Amino acid sequence: MQATQKLCIAGLILTAAPGLLAQQDWLNSFTPDGQPDLQGVWTNPTITPMERPASLADRAYLSDDEVAALEARTAQRRQEADANIEVSDGGDVGAYNQIWLDSGDTVLSTGQTSLVVDPPTGRAPIRESAQQTRDYFFAHVEDHYRYHTVWDRCITRGVPGSMLPAGYNNAYRIIQTPDTVTIVYEMIHDVRIIPLDKSEHIDGRVRLWMGDSVAHWEDQTLVIETTNFNDRGMIASSAAGGRLKGVPVTDDLHVVERFTRTAEDTILWEVTVTDPEIYTRPFTISMPLTRDSEYVMYEYACHEGNHAIANILRAGRAREARETREAGETGDGTARR
């Protein structure tokens, strides 16, 4: 098993694998106005799951052998999936093959077993009622556009969802000026311009998809606090979010992000999410972002009101019409199944 080191961030004592603190003698660079330099293009594709698998119980980190085995199994599974793609008799053309995806082929450099690092179980403390709402939405996507994820609707992936890994487009450009930090997200088309010279949030009656952010520096760490969310989004909208995909938010959502550059090519990003009606307690996600100066970000070109949503809703109405017709044919007012 790898040796570990202790790292204190945001009041939490995290046990970090050696890779995270490998450059302990590295000195951060600064922008011309004296801020720690976070600028550049950063990526986070990974096969590390959002939540810790039950089989790993209280294991926070993988051994080197476990990392190698997991990455080998993932590569083999993807190769077999591409080899077995075929069109079904029902006309299903299948999903993307791997050439269209960029979901990473390695675990996080920290070796952590999940993106969720607190609670210590590596599991988000989702209330049963919130899981039921999520499941209801997914079961009724043919009934109303609001039951689709906000990513499917091409609106936004929200905060912190826009920072979470997905199947592709896992890049983020950070730009700094003396009084702002701007984050450009490759997935969808979001741009957050976060002020450094604002001390208070906007009026609580104003509710936004991405919330209202206030940022400041704590030594070498950029701290971004976001409130004033509307209640129409969700924490995660990608399948990579596991159980978190589709879990709703309320207008009490409170998000605190921390960006700490720990090496020339690494930023440690962590986020603590608080939403009392949805979670039994706050929880924290943490992961390293890796600098990639050769990465080219292209326009995602997702657009609101995309054709897929309208077609899914039409399919629902066609199903209802068919069931009504079949019910009439039985003569007893019940649909044949």
C-alpha positions as CSV (number, residue, x, y, z in Angstrom):
1,M,0.0,0.0,0.0
2,Q,1.2,3.5,-0.8
3,A,2.6,5.6,2.0
4,T,0.4,8.6,2.7
5,Q,0.8,12.2,3.9
6,K,-1.5,14.6,5.8
7,L,-2.8,17.7,4.1
8,C,-5.0,20.3,5.8
9,I,-7.5,22.0,3.6
10,A,-10.5,24.0,4.7
11,G,-10.3,22.7,8.2
12,L,-10.4,19.1,7.0
13,I,-7.4,16.7,7.5
14,L,-7.1,14.8,4.3
15,T,-4.8,11.9,3.9
16,A,-3.1,12.5,0.6
17,A,-1.3,10.0,-1.6
18,P,2.3,10.9,-2.4
19,G,1.5,12.1,-6.0
20,L,-0.5,15.0,-4.6
21,L,2.4,16.5,-2.6
22,A,5.2,15.2,-4.8
23,Q,6.5,18.8,-5.5
24,Q,6.8,20.0,-2.0
25,D,9.7,22.2,-3.0
26,W,7.7,23.8,-5.8
27,L,7.1,27.6,-5.4
28,N,4.0,29.1,-6.9
29,S,4.2,31.7,-9.6
30,F,2.3,35.0,-9.4
31,T,0.4,37.2,-11.7
32,P,1.7,40.8,-12.3
33,D,-0.6,42.1,-9.7
34,G,0.6,39.6,-7.1
35,Q,-2.1,36.9,-7.1
36,P,-1.2,33.2,-7.1
37,D,-1.2,32.2,-10.8
38,L,-4.0,29.7,-11.6
39,Q,-4.2,30.6,-15.3
40,G,-4.2,28.1,-18.1
41,V,-6.1,25.2,-19.4
42,W,-6.8,22.4,-16.8
43,T,-8.4,19.0,-17.3
44,N,-9.8,16.3,-15.1
45,P,-10.9,13.2,-17.1
46,T,-10.8,10.2,-14.8
47,I,-12.2,6.7,-14.1
48,T,-12.3,7.4,-10.4
49,P,-15.9,7.1,-9.4
50,M,-17.9,9.8,-7.8
51,E,-18.7,7.6,-4.7
52,R,-16.6,4.9,-3.2
53,P,-17.7,1.4,-4.3
54,A,-19.1,-0.7,-1.5
55,S,-16.4,-3.3,-2.1
56,L,-13.8,-0.9,-0.9
57,A,-15.6,-0.1,2.4
58,D,-13.5,2.4,4.3
59,R,-10.6,2.3,1.9
60,A,-9.8,5.9,1.0
61,Y,-6.9,5.1,-1.4
62,L,-5.9,2.3,-3.8
63,S,-2.6,0.6,-3.8
64,D,-0.4,0.8,-6.9
65,D,-1.3,-2.7,-7.9
66,E,-5.0,-1.9,-7.6
67,V,-4.6,1.2,-9.7
68,A,-2.9,-0.9,-12.4
69,A,-5.6,-3.6,-12.3
70,L,-8.5,-1.1,-12.5
71,E,-7.0,0.8,-15.4
72,A,-6.3,-2.5,-17.3
73,R,-9.9,-3.7,-16.7
74,T,-11.3,-0.4,-17.9
75,A,-9.2,-0.5,-21.1
76,Q,-10.3,-4.1,-21.8
77,R,-14.0,-3.4,-21.2
78,R,-13.9,-0.4,-23.5
79,Q,-12.2,-2.4,-26.2
80,E,-14.7,-5.2,-26.0
81,A,-17.6,-2.7,-26.0
82,D,-16.4,-1.1,-29.3
83,A,-16.0,-4.5,-30.8
84,N,-19.5,-5.5,-30.0
85,I,-21.4,-2.4,-31.2
86,E,-24.2,-3.4,-33.5
87,V,-27.6,-2.0,-34.6
88,S,-30.5,-3.9,-32.8
89,D,-33.6,-5.2,-34.6
90,G,-35.5,-2.3,-33.1
91,G,-33.4,0.2,-34.9
92,D,-31.3,1.3,-31.9
93,V,-28.1,2.6,-33.4
94,G,-26.3,2.3,-30.1
95,A,-24.1,4.8,-28.2
96,Y,-20.9,6.5,-29.0
97,N,-17.8,4.4,-29.5
98,Q,-14.6,5.4,-27.7
99,I,-13.3,7.6,-30.6
100,W,-16.0,10.2,-29.6
101,L,-15.3,10.0,-25.8
102,D,-12.6,11.5,-23.6
103,S,-13.5,10.2,-20.1
104,G,-10.0,9.4,-19.2
105,D,-8.3,6.0,-18.8
106,T,-6.6,6.5,-15.4
107,V,-7.6,7.0,-11.8
108,L,-6.9,10.4,-10.2
109,S,-3.2,10.9,-9.5
110,T,-4.0,10.9,-5.8
111,G,-5.1,7.3,-6.0
112,Q,-8.3,8.2,-4.0
113,T,-11.1,5.7,-4.3
114,S,-13.8,8.3,-4.9
115,L,-14.3,12.0,-5.7
116,V,-16.3,12.3,-2.5
117,V,-13.8,12.6,0.3
118,D,-16.1,13.7,3.2
119,P,-18.0,12.0,4.8
120,P,-15.2,9.5,5.3
121,T,-17.4,6.8,3.8
122,G,-16.9,8.4,0.4
123,R,-20.6,8.5,-0.1
124,A,-22.8,11.6,-0.5
125,P,-25.4,11.8,2.3
126,I,-28.5,12.1,0.0
127,R,-31.8,12.1,1.8
128,E,-34.2,9.3,0.7
129,S,-36.8,12.0,-0.3
130,A,-34.3,13.5,-2.7
131,Q,-33.5,10.2,-4.3
132,Q,-37.2,9.5,-4.8
133,T,-37.6,12.9,-6.5
134,R,-34.6,12.0,-8.8
135,D,-36.1,8.6,-9.6
136,Y,-39.5,10.1,-10.4
137,F,-38.0,12.6,-12.8
138,F,-36.1,9.9,-14.7
139,A,-39.2,7.8,-14.9
140,H,-41.2,10.6,-16.4
141,V,-38.9,12.2,-19.0
142,E,-41.6,11.7,-21.6
143,D,-44.1,13.8,-19.6
144,H,-42.4,17.2,-19.2
145,Y,-39.2,18.9,-20.2
146,R,-38.5,19.9,-16.5
147,Y,-37.9,16.2,-15.7
148,H,-34.8,16.1,-18.0
149,T,-31.4,17.1,-16.6
150,V,-30.4,20.7,-17.3
151,W,-27.5,19.3,-19.3
152,D,-29.9,17.4,-21.6
153,R,-31.7,20.7,-22.0
154,C,-28.5,22.4,-22.9
155,I,-29.0,25.1,-20.2
156,T,-26.1,24.6,-17.8
157,R,-24.4,22.0,-15.7
158,G,-24.5,24.5,-12.8
159,V,-22.2,24.9,-9.8
160,P,-20.4,22.8,-8.9
161,G,-21.6,20.4,-11.7
162,S,-19.7,22.3,-14.4
163,M,-16.4,21.2,-12.7
164,L,-17.3,17.5,-12.4
165,P,-15.8,15.0,-14.9
166,A,-18.0,13.7,-17.7
167,G,-17.6,11.5,-20.8
168,Y,-15.9,14.3,-22.8
169,N,-15.1,18.0,-22.8
170,N,-13.3,17.9,-19.4
171,A,-11.4,21.1,-19.8
172,Y,-11.5,24.5,-18.0
173,R,-9.7,27.7,-18.9
174,I,-8.9,30.0,-16.0
175,I,-8.2,33.7,-16.7
176,Q,-7.2,36.2,-14.0
177,T,-7.4,40.0,-13.9
178,P,-6.7,42.2,-10.8
179,D,-10.4,42.1,-9.8
180,T,-11.8,39.0,-11.4
181,V,-11.3,35.3,-12.0
182,T,-13.0,33.9,-15.1
183,I,-13.6,30.2,-15.6
184,V,-14.5,29.0,-19.1
185,Y,-16.0,25.5,-19.2
186,E,-15.6,23.4,-22.3
187,M,-18.8,21.4,-21.6
188,I,-21.9,23.3,-22.8
189,H,-20.9,27.0,-23.0
190,D,-20.8,28.4,-19.5
191,V,-18.4,31.3,-18.5
192,R,-18.2,32.4,-14.9
193,I,-16.8,35.9,-14.2
194,I,-16.2,35.9,-10.5
195,P,-15.4,39.2,-8.8
196,L,-12.7,39.5,-6.2
197,D,-13.7,43.0,-5.1
198,K,-17.2,42.1,-4.0
199,S,-17.9,41.4,-0.3
200,E,-21.6,40.7,-0.3
201,H,-24.0,38.6,-2.4
202,I,-26.8,40.1,-4.4
203,D,-30.3,40.5,-3.1
204,G,-31.7,37.2,-1.9
205,R,-34.7,37.6,-4.1
206,V,-32.5,37.2,-7.2
207,R,-32.1,33.5,-8.1
208,L,-29.7,32.3,-10.8
209,W,-28.8,29.0,-12.6
210,M,-25.1,29.4,-11.7
211,G,-25.8,31.3,-8.4
212,D,-24.0,34.5,-7.3
213,S,-20.3,34.1,-6.5
214,V,-18.1,36.0,-4.1
215,A,-14.3,35.2,-4.1
216,H,-11.3,36.0,-2.0
217,W,-7.8,34.7,-1.4
218,E,-6.8,32.7,1.7
219,D,-3.0,32.7,1.5
220,Q,-2.4,30.6,-1.7
221,T,-6.0,29.4,-2.1
222,L,-8.8,30.9,-4.1
223,V,-12.0,30.6,-2.2
224,I,-15.3,31.0,-4.1
225,E,-18.6,31.1,-2.1
226,T,-21.8,30.8,-4.2
227,T,-25.4,31.3,-3.1
228,N,-28.6,32.7,-4.7
229,F,-29.3,29.6,-6.7
230,N,-32.7,28.9,-8.2
231,D,-34.3,25.5,-7.4
232,R,-34.3,24.2,-11.0
233,G,-30.9,22.7,-11.3
234,M,-29.0,19.7,-9.9
235,I,-25.5,18.9,-8.6
236,A,-24.6,16.4,-11.3
237,S,-26.1,15.8,-14.7
238,S,-23.7,13.3,-16.2
239,A,-23.7,9.5,-15.7
240,A,-20.3,9.9,-14.2
241,G,-22.1,11.5,-11.2
242,G,-23.5,8.1,-10.3
243,R,-26.2,8.4,-7.6
244,L,-25.8,12.2,-7.7
245,K,-27.0,12.5,-11.3
246,G,-30.3,14.2,-11.3
247,V,-30.5,14.8,-7.6
248,P,-32.3,18.2,-7.3
249,V,-31.2,21.3,-5.5
250,T,-33.2,23.9,-3.5
251,D,-32.7,27.6,-3.3
252,D,-30.9,27.0,0.0
253,L,-28.0,25.4,-1.9
254,H,-24.6,26.8,-0.6
255,V,-21.4,26.0,-2.4
256,V,-17.8,26.7,-1.3
257,E,-15.0,25.9,-3.8
258,R,-11.3,26.1,-3.2
259,F,-8.6,26.2,-5.8
260,T,-5.0,25.6,-4.6
261,R,-2.1,25.2,-7.0
262,T,0.1,22.5,-5.5
263,A,2.5,22.0,-8.4
264,E,3.5,23.3,-11.8
265,D,0.9,21.1,-13.5
266,T,-1.6,20.6,-10.6
267,I,-4.4,22.5,-9.0
268,L,-6.3,20.9,-6.1
269,W,-10.0,21.7,-6.5
270,E,-12.4,20.9,-3.7
271,V,-16.0,21.9,-3.1
272,T,-18.2,21.6,-0.1
273,V,-21.9,21.4,-0.8
274,T,-24.6,22.3,1.7
275,D,-28.4,21.9,1.0
276,P,-30.2,20.8,4.1
277,E,-33.4,19.6,2.4
278,I,-31.4,17.4,0.0
279,Y,-28.5,16.1,2.2
280,T,-28.4,15.1,5.8
281,R,-25.1,17.0,6.2
282,P,-22.6,18.9,4.1
283,F,-20.3,16.8,1.9
284,T,-17.0,17.5,0.1
285,I,-15.7,16.5,-3.3
286,S,-12.0,16.8,-4.0
287,M,-9.8,16.2,-7.1
288,P,-6.6,17.4,-8.8
289,L,-6.9,19.4,-12.0
290,T,-4.0,18.8,-14.5
291,R,-2.5,21.5,-16.6
292,D,-2.5,20.7,-20.4
293,S,-1.0,23.5,-22.4
294,E,-1.5,21.6,-25.7
295,Y,-5.3,21.1,-25.1
296,V,-7.5,22.9,-27.6
297,M,-11.0,23.9,-26.4
298,Y,-13.7,23.9,-29.0
299,E,-17.2,25.3,-28.9
300,Y,-19.6,22.7,-27.6
301,A,-22.5,24.3,-29.5
302,C,-25.2,22.8,-27.3
303,H,-28.4,24.8,-27.7
304,E,-31.5,25.3,-25.6
305,G,-34.7,23.6,-26.9
306,N,-32.6,20.9,-28.7
307,H,-34.6,18.5,-30.9
308,A,-34.0,15.5,-28.7
309,I,-36.2,16.9,-25.9
310,A,-39.1,17.7,-28.2
311,N,-38.9,14.2,-29.8
312,I,-38.9,12.5,-26.4
313,L,-42.0,14.5,-25.4
314,R,-43.7,13.6,-28.8
315,A,-42.9,9.9,-28.1
316,G,-44.7,10.3,-24.8
317,R,-47.8,11.7,-26.4
318,A,-47.7,8.9,-29.1
319,R,-47.5,6.4,-26.3
320,E,-50.5,7.9,-24.5
321,A,-52.5,7.9,-27.7
322,R,-51.6,4.3,-28.4
323,E,-52.6,3.2,-24.9
324,T,-55.9,5.1,-25.1
325,R,-56.7,3.5,-28.4
326,E,-55.8,0.0,-27.1
327,A,-57.9,0.6,-24.0
328,G,-60.9,1.4,-26.2
329,E,-60.3,-1.8,-28.2
330,T,-60.5,-3.9,-25.1
331,G,-64.0,-2.6,-24.4
332,D,-63.5,-2.4,-20.6
333,G,-61.7,0.9,-20.4
334,T,-58.3,-0.6,-19.5
335,A,-55.2,-0.7,-21.6
336,R,-53.8,-4.0,-22.8
337,R,-50.3,-4.7,-21.5
